[in-house]
Amino acid sequence: MKQCILFVLFVVCFATIKAQPASPEKTYGELFREVQMKKIYADSKTFVDCIPKRNPSAIMQDYAKQKGKNFDLKKFVEENFTPPYTPQLNYIQQEKDITVHIRNLWGMLRREPDNPSEGSTLLPLPNPYLVPGGRFREIYYWDSYFTMLGLKESGETALIRNMVDNFAYLINTYGHVPNGNRSYYLSRSQPPFFALMVDLLSELQSDTIYATYLPALEKEYQFWMEGSAKLKPGQSFKRSVKLADGTVMNRYWDDLATPRPEGYREDVELSKKSKQSPALLYRNLRAAAESGIDFSSRWLADGKNLQTIQTTQYIPVDLNTLLYKLELGIARGNLLKGRDSISAAFSKKADKRILAIDKYCWNKNLNYYTDYNFVSRKTSNLVTPAGMYPFCLFNRKLDYMSLLARNAANTVREQLLKEGGVLSSVNATGQQWDAPNGWAPHQYMTIWGFERCGQRELARDIAQRWTKLNADVYKRTGRIMEKYNVTDTKLEAGGGEYLGQDGFGWTNGVFLRLIAIYGMPKE
């Protein structure tokens, strides 16, 4: 009887895996490539979000029969696919109060539990959730943490719980949190903020939340650490790297080395300019997408051109700090479960990771945390807000962290601080995560780190610059944007593969959180 039950469970699990929707480039093959390369849609993400009007196999059979000299590809696509719906967010007369507007936007950005749809790339979620807005029609991993900050200020505890449950569901179903709930995002994740989401929920409910989500925390850790136990010094596997001294740290990665489906044409065209092999280029582009910083001079060998991208060579300070937080979260969950020895083991892992980040990511010349290139064995000299993550999360003597923060504050003032907040980086490359742009998550982590480590005047200054910029742009345009020009606050942000998006989840969340701490910006 027991063997029979185990067999049934195996069949159910196998069926679940088999039921995972295929990525659109596999489903539609030649049709997919033709649609993307011939620019049937201006935005490469549009086609991968389209919903087929009938069975995909039947569509492909008809495509095979009809393609030829006089074939109208655009007409065929229009007849067989429904374009994704993008709601207009300027849905009512502009509210005078930006906070009222944001709370009204929660309803516009909310999605109810998904119903599976044949051929859709959407990975159905069992609970309500919020999307960022604009072309981002699905949940995104690290975006959601910063959105949750605003939901907390709006009293939306139930929705926060639903979203955390959705992420636990994704981890339990797919082994990790995908970049977003789309089939074409399954090969990668994003910055692992799940432990911070659990931490936020524990503040709203109780500390026992860590025990509740312990299985998901542990499974996510296994995803990031896959293969690490078998590595020899100098080796790497997927997201794990063992350095020459035996230290294990992590990098961003993607399990595929092909063009991104949502950026297919852009990736293929870039490969023609790059000296890297196409597979290596595609892997590095995808790894940057996993980092959430897509794209930035942070990952570029020459600091200027995207075709020199080398994301997988870096030990990122933000990623490793988040994994440190994950190790602490697992330690706490096991302690609550009465598993003292396991808890102690993960606390020890976290302690080792702090030492490793200090050793490899603290740039003595800059007095700031930066990424470490483990191939060239050099610490980066590029200052970005990623270097603020340790000040937010390191759980050790605050007097020592405050000493480091005093030096880091000078570096941020000199290199990143502008009229509207902090830059994503000092380099103006045309990439959206470089100057002159600033982004809500970077502002929040910088402010949080300085506030926590004794640089409160600087934290308040950055918060007021940023919220004033948000409010001024809203007053001028009626829109809350994905990113902002922090250098010239009268101009829009730019760069990247798509136009500026409004909505916008993490900007909304960070704005509400910051005004709760520092008050509304001055006129």
Secondary structure, DSSP 4 states (H G I P E B T S, - for coil): -HHHHHHHHHHHHHHHHHTSPPPHHHHHHHHHHHHHHTTSSSSHHHHHH-EESS-HHHHHHHHHHH-STT--HHHHHHHHEEPPP---S--SSPPSSHHHHHHHHHHHHEEPPPPP-TT--B---SS-EE--BTTB-S-BHHHHHHHHHHHHHTT-HHHHHHHHHHHHHHHHHHSS--SBSBGGGTT---S--HHHHHHHHHHHS-TTHHHHTHHHHHHHHHHHHTTGGGPPTT-EETTEEE-TTS-EEE----S--S--GGGHHHHHHHHTT-SS-HHHHHHHHHHHHHHT--S-GGGBSSSS-GGGB-GGGEE-HHHHHHHHHHHHHHHHHHHHTT-HHHHHHHHHHHHHHHHHHHHHHEETTTTEE--EETTTTEE-----GGGGHHHHH--S-HHHHHHHHHHHHHHHHHHTEETTEE-S-S--SS-TTSTTEEEHHHHHHHHHHHHHTT-HHHHHHHHHHHHHHHHHHHHHHS--BSEEESSSTTS----SSS---BS-HHHHHHHHHHHHHH-SPP-
